[in-house]
């Protein structure tokens, strides 16, 4: 995708949404891309509400509103802590945090102030994060992958067998009671997994994009006809 830096998702007004440059942009017109941006804004709001409900403190969640291309090799080479985001047995994405940020997030979920330490995270801390982070990120993952997600679970793993080769990355920021944590979410890129352009070089709408809700305006051509014929129109 484009490397242009756009405003953060929460700074984008609903009436002035700027297009998100999807990897398969030729498959989508600008209106479809804008609808995707609006859907992502709604997903971030839902995730923020889930974060606040989990921490029971004033919380804010934001993601970069432009999804950057990423590879599976990039995710597998990350240091720190990774959680596979799974639903119905499939890995839809991965959330990554540095060790210090992971410890701080566990401290927040346990009711603490969010102090981080650069040390290996304990099993109980991993369990605490895994129990909550899936529900928080579910709206974002569902929107980014065009997938209906009934229940997203987070599993701390290093072996990411089943992870797609084509991914997109969104930088993630969690702000809870004055403590700010940063990480990244990598999700399956649905459009790269769809069919390529046909042999004539025309763009196609992938199966995932075909499920995207769009607002459509229909305008009939202007013609002259006898008034008696109007009643026969279907």
Long-range contacts (C-beta under 8 A, 24 or more apart in sequence): 1-66, 1-67, 1-68, 1-69, 1-168, 2-66, 3-68, 4-66, 5-66, 6-64, 6-65, 6-66, 7-65, 8-62, 8-63, 8-64, 8-65, 9-40, 9-41, 9-44, 9-62, 9-63, 9-64, 9-65, 10-41, 10-44, 10-60, 10-62, 12-37, 12-41, 12-65, 14-38, 14-41, 17-41, 20-65, 20-66, 20-67, 21-66, 22-67, 22-191, 23-67, 23-69, 23-166, 23-168, 23-189, 23-191, 23-192, 24-191, 24-192, 24-194, 24-206, 24-209, 26-197, 26-203, 27-191, 27-194, 27-197, 27-203, 27-204, 27-205, 27-206, 27-209, 28-191, 28-205, 28-209, 31-214, 31-215, 32-209, 32-212, 32-214, 35-212, 35-213, 35-214, 35-215, 36-143, 36-212, 37-65, 39-143, 39-212, 39-213, 40-65, 40-140, 40-143, 40-144, 41-65, 42-139, 42-143, 43-139, 43-140, 43-142, 43-143, 43-144, 44-139, 44-140, 46-139, 47-136, 47-137, 47-138, 47-139, 47-140, 50-135, 50-136, 50-138, 50-139, 51-136, 51-174, 51-176, 54-109, 54-132, 54-135, 54-136, 55-108, 55-109, 55-176, 55-177, 57-176, 57-177, 58-176, 58-177, 59-174, 59-175, 59-176, 59-177, 60-174, 60-175, 60-176, 61-136, 61-172, 61-173, 61-174, 61-175, 62-172, 62-173, 62-175, 63-140, 63-170, 63-171, 63-172, 63-173, 63-185, 64-170, 64-171, 67-144, 67-168, 67-169, 67-170, 68-168, 68-169, 68-170, 69-166, 69-167, 69-168, 69-169, 69-189, 70-167, 70-168, 70-169, 70-186, 71-165, 71-166, 71-167, 72-160, 72-163, 72-164, 72-165, 72-167, 74-167, 74-169, 74-186, 75-160, 75-163, 75-167, 75-186, 76-160, 81-121, 81-126, 81-156, 82-156, 82-157, 82-158, 82-160, 83-129, 83-130, 83-133, 83-134, 83-154, 83-155, 83-156, 83-157, 84-154, 84-155, 84-156, 84-157, 84-160, 84-163, 85-134, 85-137, 85-141, 85-152, 85-153, 85-154, 85-185, 85-187, 86-152, 86-153, 86-154, 86-155, 87-141, 87-147, 87-149, 87-150, 87-151, 87-152, 87-153, 88-150, 90-162, 91-160, 91-162, 91-163, 91-164, 91-188, 92-141, 92-145, 92-147, 92-149, 92-152, 92-187, 92-188, 93-137, 93-141, 93-144, 93-145, 93-167, 93-185, 93-186, 93-187, 93-188, 94-160, 94-163, 94-185, 94-186, 94-187, 95-133, 95-137, 95-154, 95-172, 95-183, 95-184, 95-185, 95-186, 96-183, 96-184, 96-185, 96-186, 97-181, 97-183, 98-183, 101-181, 101-182, 101-183, 102-129, 104-179, 104-181, 105-129, 105-133, 105-174, 105-181, 108-176, 108-177, 108-179, 108-181, 113-177, 113-179, 114-176, 114-177, 114-179, 114-181, 116-181, 126-156, 129-154, 129-156, 130-154, 130-155, 130-156, 137-185, 140-170, 140-185, 141-185, 141-187, 144-168, 144-170, 144-185, 144-187, 145-187, 145-188, 145-190, 145-208, 146-190, 146-208, 146-209, 146-211, 146-212, 147-190, 147-208, 163-188, 164-188, 164-189, 164-193, 166-192, 166-193
